Each structure stands twice: as C-alpha cells, then as structure tokens.
Amino acid sequence: MVAAVVFSLLLMVVDHRQHHLESVRSVLSVVFSPLQHLAGLPVSASHWLSETFMSRRRLLQENRELQRINLQLRGRQQKMEALEAENIRLRDLLDSSLKIGDQILVAELIAIDLDPYKQQAVISRGSRSGVFEGQPVLDADAVMGQIIHVTPFSSTVLMITDPSHALPVQVNRNGLRTIAMGTGRIDRLELANLPNNADIREGDLVVTSGLGGHFPPGYPVAKVTRVVRQPGQPFARVLAEPSANLERAREVLLVRTLMPPQHQEHEPGTTEAAGP
C-alpha cells in the first residue's frame, strides 16, 4: 500500500515537471470517452424525456385552446351567416313593400303545418298589432294566404294551397278570370272552370283579381305550369305553381290596404254622406 502511494506521488511529480504522461492521458481519454457518454446517458435521456413531455403537454394545451377558439369563431360565423340571411330576407320584404305601395306590417312565422289536408301557419302578430280576419298575407314574391283566426299576439294564416282555399284570380296577360283552388300540395294550384278554348298557356302569370273583397288586385299568385285540353269535356285542366316561397319563408307581409270588418261596419253609409 505504501509502495503504491509512493509510486503515485512519484508519477505525479514527474508528470508535473516533465509532462511524460500527457500522451498516456490522451490515449486513456480516447479509450474511456464512450464510457463517459454512457455514464451521462441516463441524465441526458431524463432531461430529453422531461422536455419532450413538457413540450407535448404544452402542445396539447395549445391545441385545446385553439380548438376552443375555433369553436367559438365557428359559432359566431354561423350567427353571422344567419344574420346575413335574415338581412337579405328583410331587404327583400322592404323592397316588396315599396313596390306594393300599400300599408304593410311585417310578421315572423312561428309555426307552419303543411299537411295535405290542412296547410296553415301561425305568425307573430295579432289584434294588438291591428291584424284582422281576412287580411292578405304575402312574402317577398307573391300571395301566401289570408288570416282566418286572430288572437291578441298571434294569428293563423290559411295558405293558398290549402284544399279549402279558393282565390279569385286573373291571367295577367289578358285579364281572363278564374278561381285558384288549393290542392293540398305545396307546389300546386288548380285553376277552375276554364273552358277548353280559353286563352291560357303555360308560363302565364296569374294575379289577384280583386273580386271578393279580400285581396287587392294585381298581386302575383302563381304561374301556369300545365294546360290539358280534354276533347269532349267542357273545361280544361289547368295547373299552376305558387310564386310564393311557402316552404322557405321566415317573414311575411300583412297588407293593410283593406279596412278591418269592424271598421267597415262603422263607416258612414252613402245615404248618410249624401246631402238632402
């Protein structure tokens, strides 16, 4: 043991003064370098794994946050698209009211029933807004129906396609009068009692005639889609497609040109208005 210590001290002194062991130290450094790397590998691996898990956790958090923001933005985009569509519909209604020139009231559709045996809708306006039975109802394009029942805050609309509905109309091209009958189908009306030789053709526009006192004249109703002239039969079979968007309408126009029945009853008669 003492000899080993003395020998070590001697080597240290020789190496310190004359550097005879520098080459040996270099060789040993090369030989044991892989062992140093292997010895430090667990520590390096632990640091790498720690950074990897932290980076993955951070990426997951950022991903969740981005997903949340994306969901919010998509929700806002959907709302913006809905608002844009609503603005377009309201602009169409405003343009229609300006073209009509009559007093109108805008209402929203609350519910709609398109059963073949009963085609009705409920709107968000009632007697508190001045709605009355028999009042015409339109969308941005054409006639939809008329009011048949009124409550203080809502009203029921009978669609022109309801099987019980009949609307006096005329062909816009030549003034030929007929009745547009509901068929129970949302895309079909039947023009009744037209002779086989009647001047009517596919593509003709049918408008309200003003007869009957419920609808002012000139409102678009439908376009003729089919004319079947049957030999030996007195009347032709004429079908038309409603011009109103009965399935897609969200807002409607209530025409106020005609006076409510209760107001008409209180109007002074011609005898009272005339002088002696």
C-alpha positions as CSV (number, residue, x, y, z in Angstrom):
1,M,0.0,0.0,0.0
2,V,2.8,2.4,0.9
3,A,4.7,1.5,-2.2
4,A,1.6,2.2,-4.3
5,V,1.3,5.6,-2.7
6,V,4.9,6.5,-3.2
7,F,4.8,5.3,-6.8
8,S,1.7,7.5,-7.4
9,L,3.4,10.5,-5.9
10,L,6.5,9.9,-8.0
11,L,4.4,9.7,-11.2
12,M,2.6,13.0,-10.3
13,V,5.9,14.8,-9.7
14,V,7.4,13.5,-13.0
15,D,4.3,14.4,-14.9
16,H,4.1,17.8,-13.4
17,R,7.7,18.7,-14.2
18,Q,8.3,16.9,-17.5
19,H,4.8,16.0,-18.8
20,H,5.8,12.5,-19.7
21,L,2.3,11.1,-19.1
22,E,0.4,13.6,-21.4
23,S,0.4,11.1,-24.3
24,V,-0.8,8.3,-22.0
25,R,-3.6,10.6,-20.7
26,S,-4.7,11.4,-24.2
27,V,-4.9,7.7,-25.1
28,L,-6.9,7.0,-22.0
29,S,-9.2,9.9,-22.7
30,V,-10.0,8.5,-26.2
31,V,-10.4,5.0,-24.8
32,F,-12.7,6.0,-22.0
33,S,-14.7,8.7,-23.9
34,P,-17.6,6.2,-24.8
35,L,-17.8,5.2,-21.2
36,Q,-18.2,8.8,-20.2
37,H,-21.0,9.2,-22.7
38,L,-22.7,6.0,-21.5
39,A,-22.3,7.2,-17.9
40,G,-24.0,10.5,-18.8
41,L,-26.7,9.0,-21.0
42,P,-29.3,8.4,-18.2
43,V,-29.1,12.1,-17.2
44,S,-29.3,13.3,-20.8
45,A,-32.2,10.9,-21.5
46,S,-34.1,12.1,-18.4
47,H,-33.6,15.7,-19.5
48,W,-34.8,14.9,-23.0
49,L,-37.8,13.0,-21.9
50,S,-38.7,15.8,-19.5
51,E,-38.5,18.4,-22.2
52,T,-40.4,16.1,-24.6
53,F,-43.3,15.6,-22.1
54,M,-43.4,19.2,-21.3
55,S,-43.5,20.2,-24.9
56,R,-46.2,17.6,-25.6
57,R,-48.2,18.8,-22.7
58,R,-47.8,22.4,-23.8
59,L,-48.8,21.5,-27.4
60,L,-51.9,19.6,-26.1
61,Q,-52.9,22.7,-24.1
62,E,-52.3,25.0,-27.0
63,N,-54.3,22.6,-29.2
64,R,-57.2,22.5,-26.8
65,E,-57.2,26.3,-26.6
66,L,-57.1,26.6,-30.4
67,Q,-60.0,24.2,-30.7
68,R,-62.0,26.2,-28.2
69,I,-61.3,29.4,-30.0
70,N,-62.1,27.8,-33.4
71,L,-65.4,26.5,-32.0
72,Q,-66.3,30.0,-30.8
73,L,-65.4,31.5,-34.1
74,R,-67.4,28.9,-36.0
75,G,-70.3,29.6,-33.8
76,R,-70.0,33.3,-34.4
77,Q,-69.7,32.7,-38.1
78,Q,-72.9,30.7,-38.1
79,K,-74.6,33.5,-36.3
80,M,-73.2,36.0,-38.8
81,E,-74.4,33.8,-41.7
82,A,-77.9,33.6,-40.1
83,L,-78.0,37.4,-39.6
84,E,-76.8,38.0,-43.1
85,A,-79.6,35.7,-44.5
86,E,-82.1,37.5,-42.3
87,N,-80.9,40.9,-43.5
88,I,-81.3,39.7,-47.1
89,R,-84.9,38.5,-46.4
90,L,-85.8,41.7,-44.7
91,R,-84.3,43.8,-47.5
92,D,-86.4,41.7,-49.9
93,L,-89.5,42.4,-47.8
94,L,-88.7,46.1,-47.7
95,D,-88.3,46.2,-51.5
96,S,-91.6,44.4,-51.9
97,S,-93.4,46.8,-49.6
98,L,-92.0,49.7,-51.5
99,K,-93.1,48.2,-54.8
100,I,-96.6,47.4,-53.4
101,G,-97.2,50.9,-52.2
102,D,-99.8,49.8,-49.7
103,Q,-99.7,49.9,-46.0
104,I,-97.9,46.7,-44.7
105,L,-96.9,45.1,-41.5
106,V,-94.0,42.6,-41.2
107,A,-94.5,39.5,-39.1
108,E,-92.5,36.3,-38.4
109,L,-93.6,32.8,-38.9
110,I,-93.9,30.9,-35.6
111,A,-95.2,27.6,-36.9
112,I,-96.3,26.1,-40.1
113,D,-98.4,23.0,-40.9
114,L,-98.1,21.6,-44.5
115,D,-100.3,18.6,-44.0
116,P,-102.1,17.7,-47.3
117,Y,-105.4,18.2,-45.5
118,K,-104.6,21.4,-43.6
119,Q,-102.0,23.9,-44.7
120,Q,-101.8,26.7,-42.2
121,A,-99.2,28.9,-40.5
122,V,-99.0,30.9,-37.2
123,I,-97.5,34.3,-37.3
124,S,-96.2,36.6,-34.5
125,R,-98.7,39.4,-35.0
126,G,-102.3,39.6,-33.6
127,S,-105.1,42.0,-32.9
128,R,-102.8,44.2,-30.7
129,S,-100.9,44.9,-34.0
130,G,-104.0,45.6,-36.0
131,V,-104.3,42.2,-37.7
132,F,-107.8,41.2,-38.7
133,E,-109.5,38.2,-40.2
134,G,-109.5,38.1,-44.0
135,Q,-106.3,40.2,-44.1
136,P,-104.0,39.2,-47.1
137,V,-100.6,37.7,-46.3
138,L,-97.7,37.8,-48.7
139,D,-94.0,37.0,-48.8
140,A,-91.4,38.9,-50.7
141,D,-92.6,37.4,-54.0
142,A,-96.3,36.7,-54.0
143,V,-99.5,35.9,-52.1
144,M,-99.2,33.3,-49.4
145,G,-102.7,33.2,-47.9
146,Q,-105.1,35.1,-45.6
147,I,-105.8,35.5,-41.9
148,I,-108.5,33.2,-40.6
149,H,-108.1,33.5,-36.9
150,V,-106.7,36.3,-34.7
151,T,-105.6,36.3,-31.0
152,P,-104.1,39.3,-29.2
153,F,-100.5,38.3,-30.0
154,S,-100.6,35.8,-32.9
155,S,-102.7,34.9,-35.9
156,T,-103.4,31.9,-38.1
157,V,-102.8,32.0,-41.8
158,L,-104.7,29.8,-44.3
159,M,-102.3,29.0,-47.1
160,I,-103.5,29.4,-50.7
161,T,-102.6,25.7,-51.3
162,D,-105.0,24.5,-48.5
163,P,-107.7,22.3,-50.0
164,S,-110.4,24.6,-48.6
165,H,-108.9,27.8,-50.0
166,A,-110.3,29.5,-53.2
167,L,-108.8,32.8,-54.5
168,P,-110.3,34.9,-57.3
169,V,-107.5,35.5,-59.9
170,Q,-107.0,36.6,-63.4
171,V,-104.4,35.9,-66.1
172,N,-102.1,38.9,-66.1
173,R,-101.6,38.7,-69.9
174,N,-105.2,39.1,-70.9
175,G,-107.4,39.6,-67.8
176,L,-109.0,36.1,-68.1
177,R,-110.7,35.5,-64.7
178,T,-110.8,32.2,-62.8
179,I,-110.5,30.7,-59.3
180,A,-107.2,29.4,-57.9
181,M,-108.1,26.3,-55.8
182,G,-105.8,24.8,-53.3
183,T,-104.9,21.1,-53.9
184,G,-103.2,20.2,-50.6
185,R,-99.8,20.2,-52.4
186,I,-97.4,23.0,-51.6
187,D,-96.3,23.3,-55.2
188,R,-99.7,23.1,-57.0
189,L,-102.9,25.1,-57.5
190,E,-105.7,24.3,-59.9
191,L,-107.4,27.0,-61.9
192,A,-111.1,26.0,-62.0
193,N,-113.8,26.3,-64.7
194,L,-111.7,27.4,-67.6
195,P,-113.3,26.3,-71.0
196,N,-111.3,24.2,-73.4
197,N,-110.9,27.1,-75.7
198,A,-109.8,29.6,-73.0
199,D,-106.8,31.8,-73.9
200,I,-104.4,30.5,-71.3
201,R,-101.0,28.9,-71.8
202,E,-98.0,27.5,-69.8
203,G,-95.9,30.3,-68.3
204,D,-98.8,32.8,-67.9
205,L,-98.7,34.8,-64.7
206,V,-101.8,34.6,-62.5
207,V,-102.5,37.6,-60.2
208,T,-105.3,38.5,-57.8
209,S,-108.4,40.0,-59.5
210,G,-109.7,42.0,-56.5
211,L,-113.1,40.3,-56.6
212,G,-114.4,39.0,-53.3
213,G,-113.0,42.0,-51.3
214,H,-110.3,40.1,-49.5
215,F,-107.3,40.7,-51.8
216,P,-106.5,44.0,-53.7
217,P,-106.0,43.4,-57.4
218,G,-102.6,42.8,-59.1
219,Y,-100.7,40.7,-56.5
220,P,-98.8,37.8,-58.1
221,V,-100.2,34.4,-57.2
222,A,-98.8,31.6,-59.4
223,K,-97.5,30.7,-62.9
224,V,-99.3,28.3,-65.1
225,T,-97.3,25.0,-65.4
226,R,-99.7,22.7,-67.3
227,V,-102.7,23.1,-69.6
228,V,-104.6,19.9,-70.5
229,R,-107.4,20.3,-73.0
230,Q,-109.7,17.3,-73.0
231,P,-111.8,16.6,-76.1
232,G,-115.4,16.2,-75.2
233,Q,-115.0,17.9,-71.8
234,P,-116.4,21.4,-71.2
235,F,-113.4,22.5,-69.1
236,A,-109.6,22.3,-69.4
237,R,-107.4,21.1,-66.6
238,V,-105.1,23.9,-65.7
239,L,-102.4,23.6,-63.0
240,A,-100.2,26.4,-61.6
241,E,-97.3,26.7,-59.2
242,P,-97.4,29.3,-56.4
243,S,-94.9,32.1,-56.8
244,A,-94.5,32.5,-53.0
245,N,-91.9,30.5,-51.2
246,L,-94.3,28.7,-49.0
247,E,-91.8,26.2,-47.6
248,R,-88.9,28.6,-47.0
249,A,-90.5,31.9,-45.9
250,R,-89.5,33.2,-42.5
251,E,-91.1,36.6,-42.5
252,V,-94.3,37.7,-44.2
253,L,-96.1,40.9,-45.1
254,L,-99.6,41.7,-43.9
255,V,-101.3,44.1,-46.4
256,R,-103.4,46.8,-44.6
257,T,-104.9,48.4,-47.7
258,L,-108.3,46.9,-46.9
259,M,-110.0,48.0,-43.7
260,P,-110.9,45.6,-41.0
261,P,-114.6,44.5,-41.0
262,Q,-115.4,46.2,-37.7
263,H,-114.1,49.5,-39.2
264,Q,-116.1,49.0,-42.3
265,E,-119.3,48.5,-40.3
266,H,-118.8,51.9,-38.6
267,E,-118.1,53.7,-41.9
268,P,-120.9,56.1,-42.7
269,G,-123.2,54.9,-45.5
270,T,-123.8,56.6,-48.8
271,T,-127.3,57.7,-47.6
272,E,-125.8,59.5,-44.6
273,A,-123.0,61.0,-46.5
274,A,-125.2,62.4,-49.2
275,G,-127.0,65.7,-48.8
276,P,-130.7,66.1,-49.0
